[in-house]
Amino acid sequence: MNQLTLLIYLDYDPKNPQNDLISRARYIEKEDYGSLLGRDGVIQLSNNALLFDQTKSHDVIVQLCNDLISIQRPYLIVALEANDALRVGPLSKEAQASLKTYGVPVLCPPSTKTS
């Protein structure tokens, strides 16, 4: 069974759209010359939320959390089992495929079409 961890960045400022988790990850990639976001087991759910497969990308979440601690930015870590999660609504095709791989159930919204 996969060990999934959700990392949510809690210090987003809409007046500064560059202040998000993805921007921090890209900054770390540039400084360390290593790939964080393109790694297997890292799923971008939004600009402020990443899902990690701990068996494949534990080092990435550790590196991101260490960076956020060093700049004193708040974040939330949630450990979860895939069958305890539920995806609702549209996501990128890549995120949908990854969540399906991990067995995250999908709640399909009712159709709004009328016949």
C-alpha positions, 0 to 999 in steps of 0.5 A: 500500500502506498504511503501518501502525504499531502503538503499544503502551503498556508501562506499564500498571498493573492497580492503576491502570486509568486508566493506559492508552493510551486514557486518555492519548489522551482526556486529550490530546483534552480538553487540545487540543480535538481528536479523536484516537481518532475519526479515520480511520486510527486503530484501537483494538485494546485499551486499550493498543494502537492501529493507525495508517494512517500515510497518514491519521493520522501526526499522531495517532501523533506527538502521542501519542508526544510526550505519552508521552515528555514524561511518561516512559512506555514504549511500543513502535512496530512498523511492519508491512505488513498481509499480515505481520500475522495477526488471531486471535480476536474483536475489536470489529466496528469493529476487524474491519472496519478490519483487513479494509479494510487486508487483515489476514488472519484466522485463524479458530479451529476450531469447538468445536461437536460434532455 
